[in-house]
């Protein structure tokens, strides 16, 4: 499974590396699956007002806890009252997100507690996510220990793609390489007729 394909359950041959920021994405994806399943179940059972409340909660559930406004916090309390499993799924998502925002030792303990909680929560997407995270645990622990990710490489790759887009019509690859080096290499050659500040 590669980080760009994202999502638990899909594997390519071998144990591929994944980007560290995809793991919280996996949790939001699992949370959204839970929300959709509960919403469909509620709607089919004829509870229209409860289904409407749950349907309008998608973006609320995907937001980080510290970014919630007072109205959103009240709506989250309503979701907790209406549907315990959905609120538990939200808490699981938040707990996994917090694993990446604490120190190494605390993160290892938090990850272990999260895995135990997710394995026994009886919410199928999170049980599957716990299996996926257990599979990638060594990679996750290395990310937590070293704090290294490939965000800068991805940023550079995006910039080169934009430069390549501008370079359509150039007669050779050498011109693209020169433009990339000029743009991203940190060089600032003096231009004729211009003075440096």
Rosetta blueprint (number, residue, H / E / L):
1 X L
2 X L
3 X L
4 X L
5 X L
6 X L
7 X L
8 X L
9 X L
10 X L
11 X L
12 X L
13 X L
14 X L
15 X L
16 X L
17 X L
18 X L
19 X L
20 X L
21 X H
22 X H
23 X H
24 X H
25 X H
26 X H
27 X H
28 X H
29 X H
30 X H
31 X H
32 X H
33 X H
34 X H
35 X H
36 X H
37 X H
38 X H
39 X H
40 X H
41 X H
42 X H
43 X H
44 X H
45 X L
46 X L
47 X L
48 X H
49 X H
50 X H
51 X H
52 X H
53 X H
54 X H
55 X H
56 X L
57 X L
58 X H
59 X H
60 X H
61 X H
62 X H
63 X L
64 X L
65 X H
66 X H
67 X H
68 X L
69 X L
70 X H
71 X H
72 X H
73 X H
74 X H
75 X H
76 X H
77 X H
78 X H
79 X H
80 X H
81 X H
82 X H
83 X L
84 X H
85 X H
86 X H
87 X H
88 X H
89 X H
90 X H
91 X H
92 X H
93 X H
94 X H
95 X H
96 X H
97 X H
98 X H
99 X H
100 X L
101 X L
102 X L
103 X L
104 X H
105 X H
106 X H
107 X H
108 X H
109 X H
110 X H
111 X H
112 X H
113 X H
114 X H
115 X H
116 X H
117 X H
118 X H
119 X H
120 X H
121 X L
122 X L
123 X L
124 X H
125 X H
126 X H
127 X H
128 X H
129 X H
130 X H
131 X H
132 X H
133 X H
134 X H
135 X H
136 X L
137 X H
138 X H
139 X H
140 X H
141 X H
142 X H
143 X H
144 X H
145 X H
146 X H
147 X L
148 X L
149 X L
150 X L
151 X H
152 X H
153 X H
154 X H
155 X H
156 X H
157 X H
158 X H
159 X H
160 X H
161 X H
162 X H
163 X H
164 X H
165 X H
166 X H
167 X L
168 X L
169 X L
170 X L
171 X L
172 X L
173 X H
174 X H
175 X H
176 X H
177 X H
178 X H
179 X H
180 X H
181 X H
182 X H
183 X H
184 X H
185 X L
186 X L
187 X L
188 X L
189 X L
190 X L
191 X L
192 X L
193 X L
194 X L
195 X L
196 X L
197 X L
